[in-house]
Amino acid sequence: MAAADHAWQKAFEGFRAVDAAEELSPEDLEALSDVAFWAGHVSEAIDARQRAYAALEAAGRAPDAGAAALMNALMHFGRGDTSVASGWLGRAQRLLADAPESSAHALLAWVEGQLMGRLKGYEQALGKALEVEAIAARVGDPDLVAMGISMQGFLRTLTGDVTAGLSLMDEALASALAGELGPLATAEVFCEMVVSCIDAADFQRAAEWLDTAERSGRQLVCFPGCCRVHRATVLRHRGEWPEAHRHARQARAEVAGVEVLHEGMALTELGELHRYKGEVMLAEQAFSEAYEKGWPPQPGMALLRLRTGDVEGATSVIGRAVEWSTDEPPALVRLLPAQVEIAIAAGDNDVVEVAAARLAEVTSTLGSTTAAAANASVLGLLARQRGNLSEADHQLALSVRGWQQVRNPYETAQARMRRASVLAELGDDASAKLELTAARRTFERLGATPDAREAARRLGDDVLMHATRAFMFTDVVNSTSLLSALGDDAWNGVRRWHDRTVSTIIAEHQGTIVKGMGDGFFAVFDEPTLAVDGAIAIQRALDEHRWREGFSPGVRIGVHVGSAIAVADDYSGQDVVVAARISALAEADEILVSGAVVDGVGRHVTIARRGSTELKGIPAPVEIAAVEWR
């Protein structure tokens, strides 16, 4: 009953209790595998399906054993265990080779088509999708009929035939919404629809489907974390960045160990948000991890390299991404504008011309407002390079309107910045100022700090700005000794784990890493309470790892509140020095704060005052206190 109601965790616990008391039939083991998967217990799902496979093969039930092998293959592919998955796929192919046609053969064709699609054999994959529908229709399996139709639609959308593709998926999704399909078919059809909408940059349609899933409650089944990943993408494009960040973080937690590609998607979303906000180290970390999961974090990774001055690296990365996606028009709408921007920075006019021509061709094929907005922006940049400023202004004005129409505030503000440059060259300073002012307000509202500062600079408002912040310095104690004791490889692994842990906790407490400081970080927070809570969380995470794994580096942390000069993405001034000096006084595993921090946090935490201390280079003594975090 619980499984029928999609109460997956309750059903899983019930099946597990029965499994401990008696031997389950192959059908019950498959049911246990299903509910374990939907409840997010993938290891248990694989174990139960393997047991079902063994029982079915022993009983001579080749088609059913083949289907069980295919489900195992799918779960291992999802987790990124490619070799194991290929082994299970081979078993299924062997079992089904001489068996009478059944639903298992349709499922086999579907799995093979999915793999062909991932390897970019789109025509072959489309042939398999048609085969899935045909076999499923002959054997009377409505789930696989819908999956075959949806797969056809997904592939057509991916390769540029968006209208026909979405129409096919609408047909498949109608069965899911009517409650006619099982959980796997429902989740797969729904996921392919939302991904296709996002790939085609139809964020309004994607949001409507996600809202439908939320309203349906348990009726519309989604893969664990899947909807949340896609919700984060939609929210990011709509400019709702705090909510996008929350959904992306939660989605990553939900899909970790379940579906490696969706984990890569979630990491890419986090990386994009960090990039927009100027958090370079966090963006690099997220993009690198997404790449490790097999998800291409482009064009964000390439644009991040451009921002840090690595034009050659950005050129190489975006070039490979465009080449890999040459037969995917929706992907090119994202990639080609970035390639143009990078090529302009590199002074490579040939690449600019080729990429612009390709984007115009893709835009004509897709016919979407998003593609038109991206194309108008590139045409504006191209016209400016050719010296045709009037045409550049016209195209960039179209780009602004297009991005406004699709409700993408960040891209709208970016287009305004480009247009402002052209208007200034045309001598229309008043209009340029209007565009810059509108862009600055949008960037400031979103939290796109580097872009907001650039807009302010171009408006002539680039005087030194004083900002009151909580400044934190962290440092690994005795890192040189640790390097000598552990060796290069082991120490590098420890350092990477430390950097990932500390930077993640800083971000979770709404802090911003200003820069790496050798074996530590300089970070800023808007409030001292957030800084102190973050420092406590760092020490507790290190302590927990030490207790669980036997080792973690000792870290000292210093926090001070004060005013500093904010220039670009850096902070300087006496109060920053005070924070660094306080950190240097701390011992391993210790958090020291200034009296100003104590006043700011009140009774929020337990504090042990240590009196006033002379700090090198600071004219007046500073009150020091230790935060008791254990």
C-alpha positions in Angstrom: 0.0 0.0 0.0 2.8 2.4 0.9 4.5 1.8 -2.5 1.3 2.3 -4.3 0.9 5.7 -2.5 4.5 6.6 -3.4 5.4 6.7 0.3 8.8 5.3 -0.7 10.7 5.5 2.6 7.8 3.8 4.5 7.6 1.1 1.9 11.3 0.6 2.0 11.3 0.1 5.7 8.4 -2.3 5.4 10.1 -4.4 2.7 13.4 -4.4 4.6 11.7 -5.7 7.8 10.1 -8.6 5.8 13.4 -9.3 4.1 15.1 -9.7 7.4 12.4 -12.2 8.6 11.9 -14.4 5.5 13.1 -15.1 2.0 11.6 -12.8 -0.6 10.4 -13.9 -4.0 12.1 -12.4 -7.1 9.1 -10.2 -7.6 9.3 -8.9 -4.1 13.0 -8.3 -4.4 12.4 -6.2 -7.5 9.7 -4.3 -5.6 12.2 -3.8 -2.7 14.8 -2.5 -5.3 12.2 -0.1 -6.7 11.2 1.5 -3.4 14.8 1.6 -2.2 15.8 3.5 -5.4 12.9 6.1 -5.1 13.7 6.5 -1.4 17.3 7.4 -2.3 18.9 4.2 -1.1 20.7 3.2 -4.3 23.2 0.7 -2.8 20.3 -1.2 -1.2 18.4 -1.0 -4.5 21.3 -2.5 -6.4 21.7 -5.3 -3.9 18.0 -6.3 -4.1 18.0 -6.2 -7.9 21.1 -8.4 -8.0 19.5 -10.9 -5.8 16.4 -10.8 -7.9 18.5 -11.4 -11.0 20.3 -14.4 -9.5 17.0 -16.0 -8.6 15.4 -15.3 -12.0 18.4 -16.7 -13.9 18.5 -19.8 -11.7 14.8 -20.4 -12.4 15.5 -20.2 -16.2 13.4 -17.0 -16.6 15.7 -15.4 -19.2 13.5 -12.4 -20.2 12.9 -11.4 -16.6 16.5 -12.0 -15.6 17.5 -9.8 -18.6 15.2 -7.0 -17.4 16.7 -7.2 -13.9 20.2 -7.0 -15.4 19.2 -3.9 -17.4 17.9 -2.2 -14.3 21.2 -3.0 -12.5 23.0 -1.5 -15.5 20.9 1.7 -15.3 21.6 2.2 -11.7 25.3 1.7 -12.1 25.4 4.0 -15.1 23.6 6.6 -13.0 26.3 6.3 -10.3 29.1 6.6 -12.8 30.2 3.0 -12.4 30.6 2.5 -16.2 32.6 -0.7 -16.2 30.2 -2.5 -13.9 27.2 -1.1 -15.8 28.6 -2.4 -19.1 29.0 -5.8 -17.6 25.3 -5.9 -16.6 24.3 -4.7 -20.0 26.4 -7.5 -21.6 24.5 -10.1 -19.5 21.2 -8.7 -20.5 22.1 -8.8 -24.2 23.2 -12.4 -23.9 20.1 -13.5 -22.0 17.7 -11.7 -24.4 19.5 -12.7 -27.7 17.4 -15.9 -28.3 14.4 -15.2 -26.0 10.9 -14.5 -27.4 10.2 -10.8 -27.8 9.1 -9.1 -24.6 9.1 -5.8 -22.7 12.7 -6.6 -21.8 13.7 -6.3 -25.5 12.1 -2.8 -25.6 14.0 -1.8 -22.4 17.2 -3.1 -23.9 16.7 -1.0 -27.0 16.0 2.0 -24.8 19.2 1.5 -22.8 21.2 1.1 -25.9 19.6 4.2 -27.4 20.5 6.2 -24.3 24.1 5.1 -24.6 24.2 6.0 -28.3 22.8 9.4 -27.4 25.5 10.1 -24.8 28.1 9.2 -27.4 26.5 11.6 -29.8 25.3 8.9 -32.2 22.0 10.8 -32.5 20.7 9.2 -35.7 21.4 5.7 -34.3 19.8 6.7 -31.0 16.7 7.9 -32.8 16.5 4.6 -34.6 16.6 2.8 -31.2 13.9 5.1 -29.9 11.6 4.2 -32.8 12.5 0.5 -32.1 11.5 0.9 -28.4 8.1 2.3 -29.4 7.5 -0.4 -31.9 8.5 -3.4 -29.7 6.6 -1.9 -26.7 3.4 -1.5 -28.9 3.6 -5.1 -30.0 4.0 -6.5 -26.5 1.5 -4.1 -25.0 3.8 -2.1 -22.6 2.4 1.5 -22.3 5.4 2.6 -20.1 8.0 1.8 -22.8 5.8 3.1 -25.6 5.8 6.5 -23.7 9.5 6.2 -23.1 10.2 5.5 -26.7 8.1 8.5 -27.9 9.7 10.8 -25.3 13.1 9.7 -26.3 12.4 10.6 -29.9 11.2 14.0 -28.8 14.2 14.6 -26.6 16.6 13.7 -29.4 14.8 15.9 -31.9 14.9 18.9 -29.4 18.6 18.2 -28.7 19.4 18.3 -32.4 17.4 21.5 -33.1 13.9 20.4 -34.1 12.4 21.9 -30.9 8.8 22.2 -32.0 8.5 18.6 -33.2 10.5 17.4 -30.2 8.4 19.1 -27.6 5.2 18.0 -29.3 6.3 14.3 -29.0 7.2 14.8 -25.4 3.8 16.5 -24.7 2.2 13.3 -26.1 4.2 11.1 -23.8 3.7 13.3 -20.8 0.0 13.3 -21.2 0.0 9.6 -20.3 2.1 10.3 -17.2 -0.1 13.1 -16.0 -3.1 10.9 -16.4 -1.5 8.4 -14.0 -1.3 5.7 -16.7 2.5 5.1 -16.3 4.7 3.5 -13.7 7.3 5.5 -11.7 10.3 4.9 -14.0 8.4 5.9 -17.1 6.8 8.9 -15.4 10.1 10.2 -14.0 12.0 9.7 -17.3 9.4 11.4 -19.5 9.1 14.3 -17.1 12.8 14.7 -16.8 13.4 14.7 -20.5 10.6 17.3 -21.0 12.1 19.7 -18.4 15.7 19.2 -19.6 14.5 19.9 -23.2 12.8 23.1 -22.1 16.0 24.3 -20.3 18.2 23.3 -23.3 16.0 25.3 -25.6 16.1 28.1 -23.0 12.3 28.0 -22.6 12.5 28.7 -18.9 8.9 29.8 -18.6 7.8 26.4 -19.9 10.3 24.6 -17.7 9.0 26.5 -14.7 5.4 25.6 -15.5 6.2 21.9 -15.6 8.2 22.1 -12.4 5.2 23.9 -10.8 3.0 21.1 -12.1 5.2 18.5 -10.4 5.0 20.3 -7.1 1.3 20.7 -7.2 0.8 17.0 -8.1 2.3 15.9 -4.8 3.1 12.1 -5.0 1.2 11.6 -8.3 4.0 12.8 -10.5 7.2 10.9 -9.7 10.6 12.5 -10.2 14.1 11.1 -9.9 15.7 12.0 -6.6 17.0 15.5 -6.7 16.2 15.9 -10.4 13.5 18.5 -10.2 15.5 20.5 -7.7 18.5 20.7 -10.0 16.4 22.0 -12.8 14.5 24.4 -10.5 17.9 25.9 -9.6 18.7 26.5 -13.3 15.4 28.3 -13.8 15.8 30.4 -10.7 19.3 31.4 -11.7 18.2 32.6 -15.1 15.3 34.5 -13.5 17.7 36.3 -11.1 16.5 34.6 -7.9 20.0 33.7 -6.9 19.6 33.0 -3.1 16.8 30.5 -3.9 18.8 29.0 -6.8 21.8 28.5 -4.5 19.7 26.8 -1.9 18.0 24.5 -4.4 21.4 23.6 -6.0 23.0 22.8 -2.7 20.1 20.6 -1.6 19.9 19.0 -5.0 23.5 18.0 -4.9 23.0 16.4 -1.5 20.0 14.5 -2.8 21.6 13.1 -6.0 25.1 12.4 -4.5 25.7 8.7 -5.1 22.4 8.3 -7.0 22.9 10.0 -10.4 26.3 11.4 -11.2 25.3 13.6 -14.2 22.6 15.4 -12.1 25.2 16.0 -9.4 27.4 17.5 -12.1 24.5 19.8 -13.1 24.0 20.9 -9.5 27.7 21.7 -9.2 27.6 23.7 -12.4 24.7 25.7 -11.1 26.7 26.5 -7.9 29.7 27.4 -10.0 27.8 29.8 -12.2 26.3 31.5 -9.1 29.8 31.9 -7.5 31.2 33.2 -10.9 28.5 35.8 -11.1 29.3 37.0 -7.6 33.0 37.1 -8.2 33.8 34.2 -5.9 36.5 32.8 -8.1 37.9 30.1 -5.9 34.5 28.7 -5.1 33.5 28.8 -8.8 36.7 27.0 -9.9 36.1 24.3 -7.2 32.5 23.7 -8.3 33.3 23.6 -12.0 36.2 21.3 -11.4 34.0 18.9 -9.5 31.3 19.1 -12.1 33.9 18.2 -14.8 35.0 15.2 -12.6 31.4 14.0 -12.5 31.3 14.0 -16.3 29.1 17.1 -16.8 30.7 19.9 -19.0 30.5 23.1 -16.9 30.5 25.4 -20.0 30.5 28.2 -20.9 31.0 29.1 -17.2 34.4 27.6 -16.8 35.7 29.3 -20.0 34.3 32.7 -18.9 35.8 32.3 -15.5 39.3 31.8 -17.0 38.7 34.9 -19.1 37.8 36.9 -16.0 41.0 35.8 -14.3 43.1 36.8 -17.3 43.8 33.4 -18.8 42.7 34.2 -22.3 44.6 31.3 -23.8 43.1 28.8 -21.5 39.6 30.3 -22.0 40.1 30.1 -25.8 41.1 26.4 -25.6 38.3 25.4 -23.3 35.5 27.1 -25.2 36.8 25.9 -28.5 36.6 22.3 -27.4 33.2 22.8 -26.0 31.9 24.3 -29.3 33.5 21.5 -31.3 31.9 18.8 -29.0 28.4 20.4 -29.3 28.5 21.2 -33.0 25.4 19.1 -33.7 23.5 20.4 -30.7 21.9 23.8 -31.7 20.4 24.6 -28.2 23.8 24.1 -26.6 25.5 26.3 -29.2 23.2 29.2 -28.2 24.9 29.1 -24.8 28.4 28.5 -26.1 28.9 30.6 -29.2 28.3 34.0 -27.6 31.0 33.1 -25.0 33.3 32.0 -27.8 32.8 35.4 -29.5 33.5 37.3 -26.3 36.7 35.3 -25.7 37.8 35.6 -29.3 37.4 39.4 -29.1 39.5 39.5 -26.0 42.1 37.3 -27.8 42.0 39.5 -30.9 41.1 36.6 -33.1 38.8 38.1 -35.7 38.6 34.9 -37.8 37.0 33.0 -34.9 34.7 35.9 -34.1 33.4 35.9 -37.7 33.0 32.1 -37.8 31.2 31.9 -34.5 28.9 34.8 -35.3 27.9 33.2 -38.6 27.3 29.8 -36.9 25.1 31.5 -34.2 23.0 33.3 -36.9 22.4 29.9 -38.6 21.4 28.3 -35.3 19.1 31.1 -34.4 17.4 30.8 -37.8 16.9 27.0 -37.1 15.6 27.4 -33.5 13.5 30.5 -33.9 13.4 31.1 -30.1 13.4 34.5 -28.4 16.5 33.5 -26.3 18.5 32.5 -29.4 17.4 35.8 -31.0 18.6 37.8 -28.0 21.9 36.1 -27.9 22.4 36.5 -31.6 21.5 40.2 -31.5 24.1 40.7 -28.8 26.8 39.0 -31.0 25.7 40.9 -34.1 26.1 44.1 -32.1 29.6 43.2 -31.0 30.4 42.3 -34.6 29.1 45.5 -36.0 31.1 47.5 -33.4 34.2 45.7 -34.5 33.5 46.6 -38.1 33.0 50.2 -37.2 29.3 50.3 -37.9 28.2 51.9 -34.6 24.6 52.7 -35.6 24.0 49.0 -36.5 25.7 47.9 -33.3 23.4 50.1 -31.2 20.4 48.8 -33.1 21.3 45.1 -32.5 22.2 45.6 -28.8 18.9 47.4 -28.2 17.2 44.3 -29.7 19.3 42.2 -27.4 18.2 44.2 -24.3 14.5 43.8 -25.3 14.9 40.1 -26.0 16.5 39.3 -22.7 13.9 41.3 -20.9 11.2 39.4 -22.8 12.5 36.0 -21.5 12.9 37.5 -18.0 16.7 37.1 -17.7 17.9 40.1 -15.7 21.6 39.3 -15.6 21.8 39.0 -19.4 19.7 42.1 -19.8 22.1 44.1 -17.7 25.1 42.6 -19.6 23.5 43.7 -22.9 22.9 47.2 -21.4 26.6 47.4 -20.6 27.6 46.6 -24.1 25.1 49.0 -25.5 26.4 51.8 -23.2 29.9 51.4 -24.7 28.5 51.9 -28.2 26.3 54.9 -27.2 29.4 56.5 -25.6 31.3 56.1 -28.8 28.4 57.6 -30.7 28.6 60.6 -28.4 25.3 60.0 -26.7 26.6 60.2 -23.1 23.1 60.8 -21.6 21.7 57.5 -23.0 24.9 55.6 -22.1 24.5 56.8 -18.5 20.9 55.6 -18.4 21.9 52.1 -19.6 24.8 52.0 -17.2 22.6 53.1 -14.3 20.0 50.5 -15.1 22.6 47.8 -15.4 24.3 48.8 -12.1 21.0 48.6 -10.2 20.3 45.1 -11.6 23.8 43.9 -10.8 23.6 45.3 -7.2 20.2 43.7 -6.7 21.4 40.3 -7.9 24.7 40.5 -6.0 26.9 40.4 -9.1 29.6 42.4 -7.4 32.3 42.5 -10.1 29.8 43.7 -12.7 28.3 46.3 -10.4 31.7 47.7 -9.6 32.5 47.9 -13.3 29.3 49.7 -14.0 30.0 52.1 -11.1 33.5 52.7 -12.5 32.2 53.6 -15.9 29.7 56.0 -14.3 32.6 57.8 -12.7 31.7 56.5 -9.3 35.0 54.6 -8.7 36.1 56.5 -5.6 37.5 54.3 -2.8 34.5 52.8 -1.0 34.7 52.1 2.8 32.8 49.0 3.9 32.1 47.6 7.3 32.6 43.9 7.4 33.6 41.0 9.6 37.1 39.8 8.4 38.2 36.2 8.9 41.6 34.7 8.4 42.2 30.9 8.6 45.5 29.1 8.5 46.7 25.5 8.7 49.2 25.3 11.6 52.6 23.7 11.0 51.8 23.0 7.3 55.5 22.7 6.4 56.0 20.0 9.0 52.9 18.2 7.8 54.2 18.3 4.2 57.5 16.7 5.3 55.7 14.1 7.4 53.1 13.1 4.8 54.9 13.6 1.5 53.7 15.6 -1.5 50.9 13.3 -2.7 49.3 12.7 0.7 49.6 16.4 1.7 48.1 17.5 -1.5 45.1 15.3 -0.9 44.7 16.7 2.7 45.1 20.2 1.4 42.4 19.7 -1.2 40.0 18.3 1.3 40.8 21.2 3.7 40.2 23.8 1.0 37.0 22.2 -0.2 35.6 21.9 3.4 36.5 25.4 4.6 35.4 27.2 1.4 32.1 25.3 1.4 31.4 26.2 5.0 32.3 29.9 4.4 29.8 30.0 1.5 27.1 28.3 3.5 27.4 31.1 6.1 27.1 33.7 3.4 30.7 34.6 3.5 32.9 35.5 0.5 36.4 34.3 0.0 38.6 37.3 -1.0 41.7 35.3 -1.6 43.7 32.2 -0.7 46.5 32.8 1.8 48.9 29.9 1.2 47.4 27.3 3.5 44.3 29.3 4.5 41.8 31.9 3.4 40.9 35.6 3.8 37.1 35.9 3.9 34.6 38.6 4.6 31.1 38.4 6.1 28.3 41.0 6.3 27.7 40.3 10.1 30.0 39.1 12.9 27.5 36.4 13.9 27.8 34.8 10.5 31.6 34.9 10.7 31.7 33.4 14.2 29.1 30.7 13.3 31.2 29.9 10.2 34.4 29.6 12.3 32.7 27.3 14.7 31.4 25.1 11.9 34.9 24.9 10.4 36.5 23.7 13.6 33.7 21.2 14.2 34.0 19.8 10.7 37.7 19.4 11.1 37.3 17.8 14.5 34.6 15.4 13.2 36.9 14.4 10.4 39.7 13.9 12.8 37.6 11.7 15.0 36.1 9.7 12.1 39.2 9.3 9.9 42.0 9.7 12.4 43.5 12.9 11.1 42.8 16.4 9.9 45.0 19.5 10.0 44.9 21.9 12.9 43.6 25.3 11.8 43.7 28.6 13.6 41.1 31.3 12.9 41.0 35.0 13.7 38.0 37.3 13.3 37.7 41.1 13.6 34.9 43.6 12.7 35.8 47.0 11.2 35.9 49.2 8.2 38.1 48.7 5.2 38.7 50.1 1.7 36.8 48.0 -0.8 38.6 48.0 -4.2 37.5 45.6 -6.9 37.2 42.3 -5.1 39.7 43.0 -2.4 39.7 44.8 1.0 42.5 46.7 2.6 43.1 48.8 5.7 44.1 48.7 9.4 41.1 46.5 10.4 42.0 43.8 7.9 45.5 43.8 9.4 44.0 43.5 12.9 42.1 40.3 11.8 45.3 38.8 10.3 47.3 39.6 13.5 44.6 38.0 15.7 44.7 34.9 13.6 48.5 34.7 14.0 48.0 34.7 17.7 45.7 31.6 17.7 46.9 28.1 18.4 45.8 25.0 16.4 42.0 24.4 16.6 41.5 27.8 18.2 39.2 30.7 17.3 40.3 34.2 18.5 38.1 37.3 18.0 38.4 40.9 18.8 36.4 42.8 21.4 34.4 44.4 18.5 33.3 40.9 17.5 32.3 40.1 21.0 30.1 43.2 21.1 28.6 42.2 17.8 27.6 38.7 18.7 26.5 39.4 22.3 25.5 36.2 24.1 25.2 34.2 20.8 28.2 32.1 21.7 30.4 31.3 24.8 33.4 33.7 25.0 36.5 33.6 27.2 38.0 37.1 27.4 41.8 37.3 27.4 42.3 41.1 27.9 44.0 43.6 25.6 47.0 42.7 23.5 49.6 44.8 21.6 49.5 43.9 17.9 52.4 44.6 15.5 51.8 47.8 13.5 48.6 48.6 15.3 48.8 51.8 17.4 46.3 50.9 20.2 45.9 47.6 22.1 43.2 45.3 20.9 40.9 43.2 23.2 41.1 39.5 22.4 38.7 36.7 23.3 38.5 33.0 22.5 35.4 31.3 21.2 34.5 28.1 23.0 33.3 25.8 20.2 33.6 22.3 21.6 
